[in-house]
Amino acid sequence: MAAAEPALTVRRRFPRPDPAHVRALTGVAVGWIVDAMGRQGAIDHRIRPLSQATTFTGVALTVRSRARDNLAPYAAITYAEPGDVMVIETGDYEQASVVGDILLGVARNKGVIACVTDGMVRDIDGIDELGIPVFARGLSPNSPFKDGPGEIGLAVVVGGAAIESGDVIVGDKNGVAVVPRARVAEVVAALAAVAQKEAQMDEAVRSGASEAAWVQATIAAKGVRFVD
């Protein structure tokens, strides 16, 4: 007789980024992070902040949960470390929530600082009381079962982005960006140039600029056809 499928498959140990690099990305606007990665890295806009708290930077702890089930997210709390972001793939399931304020409260007590999911959440008032940023597709009071199967610590796809445990996840009101662990040092190094460029553009606006300085040079180089 074939063995029954286990309720959970868990990768307990995975490489984590240098804490100094995580600190360097903390407080940086998601737009800057994206610019430092070559104008990419944000997840789908439909995964949006639902909580009052929106800003976070942490290390991904990935979870794959069967539709309408949250055994895996509950079990993932056991393996969480302070500063982790729980990232939950549900296959874009919208008929029931995958987490609520109780699960997230226990996770926060373990040190989880945020939750990002392509599914739904519930108990938004309780979530706001927790003060934990939660990004999801929406709200549903329908509750999940707790049977599995599910996966913890393995690769997931959330909002069109492939995410590994150990990647750095950054969120704010504008959305969520994923910095692959292998690129964290590169992104940190690129931020100085992004900050300098942003400062220059901000100063031009404050000085009364009515046209971006680069526009005419770009048009001259690429050509323009006037039809009037």
N, C-alpha and C positions, 0 to 999 in steps of 0.2 A: 504494500500500500504506500502510495506517495505521501511524503511528509506534508503536513498542512503548512500553508504559507504563514510566515511569522507576522505578528501584528505590526512589528516595527523592524526597520533596518537602520542601524545607527553607525555613523562614522564618528567615533569619540575623539579622535586626535587628528588635527589638521593644522597646517602651517598658519601662523598668525603674523600680521604685519608688525613692523617695528613700532612700539608705542610712541616713540618720538615723532614718527611720521603721522600717526593718528592725531597727535596733539597739534602738529603743524597744519592739519586740515580742519581742525576744530574752529568753528566760528567763521569759516570762509563761505561766502555766498555760493550757492549751487551753480549759478551762472558762471562764476569764475572757475569753479572746478571743471565744468564742461569745456570752457575755453582752453583750459590747460591740458585737456585731453584731445585737442584737435576738433573742438566744436561738437562733441558727441559724448554719450554716456548717461543721458537722462532716460528714465523709464517712461512708459506711456503716461500721458497727461491725465488719463481717466483714473489713475491711482493717485488720489489727491488727499491733502490733509483734511481729516474730519474732526480732529481734536483741536482744542484751543492752543495747546502747545504744538509747535511745528518745527523747531530747530534742533538738530542733533547731528552728531558725527560718531560713528561707532563701527564695530567689526561685525560682519554678517555671520549669523548663525542660521543656516538654511533649514527649511522644513518643507516637505511635500506632504500634503494632506489630502486624503480622499474627499471627494465632494460630500458635503454635509456631515463632516466628521472632524473632531479635533483632538483625538487621542495623541497624535504626533506632536502638535503644539504644546499640549500639557506635558508630555514626556520630555520635550526639548528643554524645559526649564531645568531639569536635572543637570544638563550638560552646559548650561550657560555660564559665562564668566562676566564679571562686572564690566560694563561698557559694550556689551553685545547688543546688536539689533536683530530681533527675530524677523526673518524674511520668510513668508509663507506662500507657497504655490498651491492654489486650489484648482487650477485649470479655468480661471475666470468664473468660478461658480457664484451665482447671484441669488439662489433660491433660499439660502440660509446663511447665517453668520458662521464664521470660523473661530472668532475670539470675542470675548466680552470683558467687562471690567474685572470679574473675578480672576480669570486666567491671567489677564495683564497685571492685576495687582500682585499676584503671586510671583509673576515674572519680574516685576519691578523690584520686589523684595529680594530677589536673587541677584539683582544688578542689571537686568535688561533695561536699556534706556529708551527703546523705541520699537515699534512694530510696523512692518510694511507687508501688505498682502494684496494679491490680485483678487481676493474674495471680499466678503462683506463682514462688517462688525456690528455689534449691538451694545446697548447700555452706555450711550455716549455721555450722559451726565456723570456716570461713575468714572468713565475714562478721563473726563476733564478734571474730576476731583483728584485722580491719581497724578495728573500733571505729566503724563507720558505721551509723546507724539505718536499718533497713529495715522498711517496713510493707507487707504483702501479704496475700493470701487464704490462703496456706499454703505448704507445702513439697512439691516434687516433684523427684525425681532425674532424671526424663526431661528430656533436653536439647533445645534448639531448633535449627532450621536458621538459615542466615544468607543469605537470598535477597531479602528484601523482598516486596512493597512496604511502605513505611512513611512516616511523616510526622514532621517535627521542627519545633517552634516554633509549630504551629497548635493551635487549640482542641481539647481532649479532654474526655471525661466519665469520671471515675473515682469510683467509690463514690457515684454519684448526683449528683455535683457537677460543674458545668461549670467548667473550669479553663483559664486562658489563661497562656501564658508571660508572666512579669512579675508574676503574682499572688504574694502572700506565703503560704508554707506553714509552718504551725506544728504540731509534733508533740510528744507526750509519752506517758506510759503510758496516758492516758485516750483517746487517739485522735489524729486529724489534723483541723485546721481550715484552711479556705481563706479568705484575706482578699483579695478582688478588688483589683487595683491601684488602681482608682478610689475605693475605700473605705478605703484604708490610713490616710490622715490622719484621717478620721472615727473610725476604730476606736482609733487612738492617743489621740485627744482624749477618747474615752469611757472609757478605762481608769481614769482617776483616780476617777470616780464608782463604778466597779465595785470598785476596791480599797477605797474607803471603806466601801461596803456590806458587803463581805466582812469587813473588820476589825471592824465593829460586830457582825456575827453571830457571829464567833469569840469576841469578848469576852463576848457574852451566854452562850455555851456555857460558857466558863471561869468565869463568875460563877454558874453553877448553874441557868440558866434551864431550866424543864421544859415550856415552851410557847413557840412562836414568837410574838413580840409582835403581829404583824400579823393573826394568825388570827381572833381574836374580832371585831376591827373589820371584817374582810372578811366574816365570816359575818353580822354585824349589818347590813351594807350590802346584801348580796345575799339575805339571808333564809335561814331554816332551818326544817325541819319535823320535829318530834319525834314519834315514833310509839309511845313507851313510856308 
